[in-house]
């Protein structure tokens, strides 16, 4: 897993991803999550650092709506 993007249509603003991986996910004013790692801006085109893979997996596992999308290659 290297790339991540939140399907914001499905995000219910629970905040679990931000708690598990604050360096990867941030929440906007409405609580909707976005991938902010290295300025990715939720595009899913920035490889998430190797040392953050564990928390990325934790965030993925903790999302109640499974709206965190992970991939081995960039989303766009
Ligand atoms: Fe949203 Fe899932 Fe995070 S519901 S706030 S993407 S844990």
Backbone and ligand atoms as CSV (ligand in chain L), in Angstrom:
chain,resi,resn,atom,element,x,y,z
A,1,UNK,N,N,0.856,-1.195,0.000
A,1,UNK,CA,C,0.000,0.000,0.000
A,1,UNK,C,C,0.888,1.240,0.000
A,2,UNK,N,N,0.676,2.099,-0.930
A,2,UNK,CA,C,1.472,3.322,-0.951
A,2,UNK,C,C,0.619,4.558,-1.151
A,3,UNK,N,N,-0.486,4.396,-1.831
A,3,UNK,CA,C,-1.296,5.564,-2.167
A,3,UNK,C,C,-2.655,5.496,-1.478
A,4,UNK,N,N,-3.167,6.674,-1.089
A,4,UNK,CA,C,-4.429,6.728,-0.367
A,4,UNK,C,C,-5.260,7.913,-0.821
A,5,UNK,N,N,-6.567,7.705,-0.808
A,5,UNK,CA,C,-7.488,8.781,-1.129
A,5,UNK,C,C,-8.803,8.494,-0.415
A,6,UNK,N,N,-9.438,9.536,0.102
A,6,UNK,CA,C,-10.712,9.345,0.798
A,6,UNK,C,C,-11.860,9.577,-0.179
A,7,UNK,N,N,-12.799,8.641,-0.205
A,7,UNK,CA,C,-14.035,8.857,-0.942
A,7,UNK,C,C,-14.915,9.741,-0.059
A,8,UNK,N,N,-14.855,11.032,-0.304
A,8,UNK,CA,C,-15.482,11.985,0.609
A,8,UNK,C,C,-17.005,11.926,0.598
A,9,UNK,N,N,-17.572,11.338,-0.434
A,9,UNK,CA,C,-19.023,11.146,-0.495
A,9,UNK,C,C,-19.484,10.202,0.619
A,10,UNK,N,N,-18.609,9.268,0.959
A,10,UNK,CA,C,-18.951,8.232,1.936
A,10,UNK,C,C,-18.452,8.543,3.344
A,11,UNK,N,N,-17.595,9.546,3.479
A,11,UNK,CA,C,-17.037,9.900,4.785
A,11,UNK,C,C,-18.133,10.490,5.669
A,12,UNK,N,N,-18.248,9.955,6.900
A,12,UNK,CA,C,-19.265,10.465,7.826
A,12,UNK,C,C,-18.629,11.329,8.921
A,13,UNK,N,N,-17.410,11.775,8.677
A,13,UNK,CA,C,-16.739,12.700,9.583
A,13,UNK,C,C,-16.550,12.134,10.988
A,14,UNK,N,N,-16.204,10.864,11.071
A,14,UNK,CA,C,-16.039,10.261,12.404
A,14,UNK,C,C,-14.687,10.623,13.012
A,15,UNK,N,N,-13.713,10.945,12.189
A,15,UNK,CA,C,-12.428,11.399,12.705
A,15,UNK,C,C,-11.428,10.319,13.071
A,16,UNK,N,N,-11.806,9.062,12.918
A,16,UNK,CA,C,-10.912,7.968,13.326
A,16,UNK,C,C,-9.598,7.967,12.546
A,17,UNK,N,N,-9.668,8.281,11.271
A,17,UNK,CA,C,-8.451,8.251,10.452
A,17,UNK,C,C,-7.456,9.307,10.925
A,18,UNK,N,N,-7.971,10.474,11.277
A,18,UNK,CA,C,-7.120,11.558,11.744
A,18,UNK,C,C,-6.478,11.200,13.073
A,19,UNK,N,N,-7.214,10.482,13.930
A,19,UNK,CA,C,-6.650,10.053,15.213
A,19,UNK,C,C,-5.562,9.018,15.004
A,20,UNK,N,N,-5.787,8.091,14.082
A,20,UNK,CA,C,-4.823,7.013,13.839
A,20,UNK,C,C,-3.616,7.488,13.054
A,21,UNK,N,N,-3.831,8.406,12.132
A,21,UNK,CA,C,-2.747,8.826,11.251
A,21,UNK,C,C,-2.831,10.325,10.964
A,22,UNK,N,N,-2.502,11.140,11.964
A,22,UNK,CA,C,-2.619,12.600,11.801
A,22,UNK,C,C,-1.687,13.192,10.749
A,23,UNK,N,N,-0.616,12.485,10.408
A,23,UNK,CA,C,0.291,12.998,9.380
A,23,UNK,C,C,-0.230,12.724,7.975
A,24,UNK,N,N,-1.239,11.872,7.886
A,24,UNK,CA,C,-1.781,11.523,6.565
A,24,UNK,C,C,-3.142,12.153,6.331
A,25,UNK,N,N,-4.014,12.096,7.362
A,25,UNK,CA,C,-5.380,12.584,7.196
A,25,UNK,C,C,-5.664,13.820,8.043
A,26,UNK,N,N,-6.292,14.800,7.422
A,26,UNK,CA,C,-6.761,15.962,8.167
A,26,UNK,C,C,-8.257,16.085,7.914
A,27,UNK,N,N,-8.928,16.843,8.779
A,27,UNK,CA,C,-10.373,16.998,8.663
A,27,UNK,C,C,-10.697,18.450,8.314
A,28,UNK,N,N,-11.641,18.654,7.410
A,28,UNK,CA,C,-12.007,20.026,7.075
A,28,UNK,C,C,-13.000,20.560,8.110
A,29,UNK,N,N,-13.514,21.739,7.909
A,29,UNK,CA,C,-14.400,22.373,8.890
A,29,UNK,C,C,-15.635,21.534,9.177
A,30,UNK,N,N,-16.050,20.729,8.210
A,30,UNK,CA,C,-17.220,19.858,8.400
A,30,UNK,C,C,-16.834,18.502,8.950
A,31,UNK,N,N,-15.522,18.273,9.151
A,31,UNK,CA,C,-15.067,17.003,9.685
A,31,UNK,C,C,-14.782,15.960,8.625
A,32,UNK,N,N,-14.933,16.342,7.364
A,32,UNK,CA,C,-14.674,15.402,6.265
A,32,UNK,C,C,-13.164,15.254,6.085
A,33,UNK,N,N,-12.738,14.004,5.924
A,33,UNK,CA,C,-11.305,13.720,5.852
A,33,UNK,C,C,-10.731,13.951,4.465
A,34,UNK,N,N,-9.464,14.353,4.482
A,34,UNK,CA,C,-8.744,14.514,3.224
A,34,UNK,C,C,-7.306,14.044,3.441
A,35,UNK,N,N,-6.711,13.484,2.405
A,35,UNK,CA,C,-5.315,13.061,2.508
A,35,UNK,C,C,-4.435,14.295,2.319
A,36,UNK,N,N,-3.698,14.626,3.364
A,36,UNK,CA,C,-2.884,15.843,3.307
A,36,UNK,C,C,-1.391,15.547,3.256
A,37,UNK,N,N,-1.027,14.271,3.285
A,37,UNK,CA,C,0.399,13.937,3.310
A,37,UNK,C,C,1.135,14.580,2.128
A,38,UNK,N,N,2.181,15.309,2.434
A,38,UNK,CA,C,3.041,15.933,1.424
A,38,UNK,C,C,2.251,16.712,0.370
A,39,UNK,N,N,1.186,17.378,0.825
A,39,UNK,CA,C,0.421,18.210,-0.098
A,39,UNK,C,C,-0.382,17.440,-1.127
A,40,UNK,N,N,-0.703,16.201,-0.804
A,40,UNK,CA,C,-1.432,15.382,-1.787
A,40,UNK,C,C,-2.818,15.932,-2.113
A,41,UNK,N,N,-3.453,16.565,-1.122
A,41,UNK,CA,C,-4.771,17.160,-1.339
A,41,UNK,C,C,-5.812,16.145,-1.815
A,42,UNK,N,N,-5.687,14.924,-1.260
A,42,UNK,CA,C,-6.657,13.846,-1.534
A,42,UNK,C,C,-6.660,13.352,-2.971
A,43,UNK,N,N,-5.623,13.673,-3.738
A,43,UNK,CA,C,-5.572,13.199,-5.124
A,43,UNK,C,C,-5.133,11.735,-5.196
A,44,UNK,N,N,-4.427,11.277,-4.138
A,44,UNK,CA,C,-3.966,9.897,-4.160
A,44,UNK,C,C,-2.806,9.659,-5.106
A,45,UNK,N,N,-2.008,10.691,-5.309
A,45,UNK,CA,C,-0.892,10.563,-6.241
A,45,UNK,C,C,0.468,10.671,-5.563
A,46,UNK,N,N,0.445,10.905,-4.235
A,46,UNK,CA,C,1.694,11.041,-3.494
A,46,UNK,C,C,1.922,9.782,-2.674
A,47,UNK,N,N,3.033,9.110,-2.903
A,47,UNK,CA,C,3.314,7.879,-2.162
A,47,UNK,C,C,3.448,8.189,-0.672
A,48,UNK,N,N,2.685,7.457,0.139
A,48,UNK,CA,C,2.753,7.642,1.585
A,48,UNK,C,C,4.058,7.025,2.093
A,49,UNK,N,N,4.764,7.763,2.934
A,49,UNK,CA,C,6.071,7.325,3.427
A,49,UNK,C,C,6.011,5.936,4.062
A,50,UNK,N,N,7.082,5.187,3.834
A,50,UNK,CA,C,7.213,3.823,4.352
A,50,UNK,C,C,6.944,3.760,5.859
A,51,UNK,N,N,7.486,4.709,6.610
A,51,UNK,CA,C,7.351,4.679,8.064
A,51,UNK,C,C,5.927,5.002,8.541
A,52,UNK,N,N,5.063,5.433,7.628
A,52,UNK,CA,C,3.682,5.730,8.015
A,52,UNK,C,C,2.716,4.628,7.585
A,53,UNK,N,N,3.249,3.570,6.990
A,53,UNK,CA,C,2.376,2.523,6.461
A,53,UNK,C,C,1.536,1.847,7.542
A,54,UNK,N,N,2.141,1.718,8.734
A,54,UNK,CA,C,1.404,1.054,9.815
A,54,UNK,C,C,0.200,1.894,10.251
A,55,UNK,N,N,0.412,3.194,10.404
A,55,UNK,CA,C,-0.729,4.021,10.801
A,55,UNK,C,C,-1.724,4.201,9.660
A,56,UNK,N,N,-1.230,4.121,8.447
A,56,UNK,CA,C,-2.151,4.166,7.305
A,56,UNK,C,C,-3.093,2.964,7.359
A,57,UNK,N,N,-2.512,1.808,7.640
A,57,UNK,CA,C,-3.319,0.588,7.753
A,57,UNK,C,C,-4.307,0.693,8.923
A,58,UNK,N,N,-3.845,1.269,10.035
A,58,UNK,CA,C,-4.723,1.452,11.199
A,58,UNK,C,C,-5.897,2.357,10.857
A,59,UNK,N,N,-5.621,3.431,10.152
A,59,UNK,CA,C,-6.682,4.354,9.756
A,59,UNK,C,C,-7.684,3.633,8.856
A,60,UNK,N,N,-7.152,2.889,7.899
A,60,UNK,CA,C,-8.002,2.127,6.973
A,60,UNK,C,C,-8.912,1.185,7.753
A,61,UNK,N,N,-8.323,0.464,8.696
A,61,UNK,CA,C,-9.088,-0.510,9.484
A,61,UNK,C,C,-10.125,0.162,10.391
A,62,UNK,N,N,-9.862,1.406,10.793
A,62,UNK,CA,C,-10.746,2.053,11.760
A,62,UNK,C,C,-11.882,2.839,11.117
A,63,UNK,N,N,-11.841,3.015,9.818
A,63,UNK,CA,C,-12.900,3.799,9.159
A,63,UNK,C,C,-14.193,2.989,9.087
A,64,UNK,N,N,-15.271,3.514,9.703
A,64,UNK,CA,C,-16.521,2.751,9.769
A,64,UNK,C,C,-17.244,2.611,8.433
A,65,UNK,N,N,-16.939,3.465,7.482
A,65,UNK,CA,C,-17.653,3.374,6.201
A,65,UNK,C,C,-16.756,2.863,5.068
A,66,UNK,N,N,-15.535,2.436,5.431
A,66,UNK,CA,C,-14.597,1.934,4.427
A,66,UNK,C,C,-14.416,2.891,3.243
A,67,UNK,N,N,-14.392,4.170,3.556
A,67,UNK,CA,C,-14.251,5.124,2.446
A,67,UNK,C,C,-12.815,5.531,2.189
A,68,UNK,N,N,-11.867,4.959,2.970
A,68,UNK,CA,C,-10.458,5.195,2.666
A,68,UNK,C,C,-10.029,4.185,1.615
A,69,UNK,N,N,-9.611,4.709,0.481
A,69,UNK,CA,C,-9.200,3.842,-0.622
A,69,UNK,C,C,-7.679,3.758,-0.660
A,70,UNK,N,N,-7.164,2.538,-0.749
A,70,UNK,CA,C,-5.719,2.325,-0.788
A,70,UNK,C,C,-5.353,1.641,-2.086
A,71,UNK,N,N,-4.154,1.922,-2.569
A,71,UNK,CA,C,-3.715,1.297,-3.809
A,71,UNK,C,C,-2.198,1.230,-3.881
A,72,UNK,N,N,-1.720,0.327,-4.722
A,72,UNK,CA,C,-0.278,0.164,-4.932
A,72,UNK,C,C,0.242,1.150,-5.972
A,73,UNK,N,N,-0.672,1.729,-6.721
A,73,UNK,CA,C,-0.260,2.684,-7.746
A,73,UNK,C,C,-1.100,3.956,-7.608
A,74,UNK,N,N,-0.637,5.060,-8.155
A,74,UNK,CA,C,-1.342,6.335,-8.007
A,74,UNK,C,C,-2.769,6.287,-8.557
A,75,UNK,N,N,-3.653,7.074,-7.959
A,75,UNK,CA,C,-5.048,7.093,-8.395
A,75,UNK,C,C,-5.239,7.868,-9.692
A,76,UNK,N,N,-4.323,8.759,-9.985
A,76,UNK,CA,C,-4.489,9.510,-11.232
A,76,UNK,C,C,-3.129,9.765,-11.865
L,1,LIG,FE1,FE,-14.232,9.827,7.371
L,1,LIG,FE2,FE,-13.575,7.352,7.672
L,1,LIG,FE3,FE,-11.953,9.230,8.398
L,1,LIG,S1,S,-15.576,8.204,8.021
L,1,LIG,S2,S,-13.251,10.922,9.013
L,1,LIG,S3,S,-12.582,8.800,6.352
L,1,LIG,S4,S,-12.255,7.303,9.437
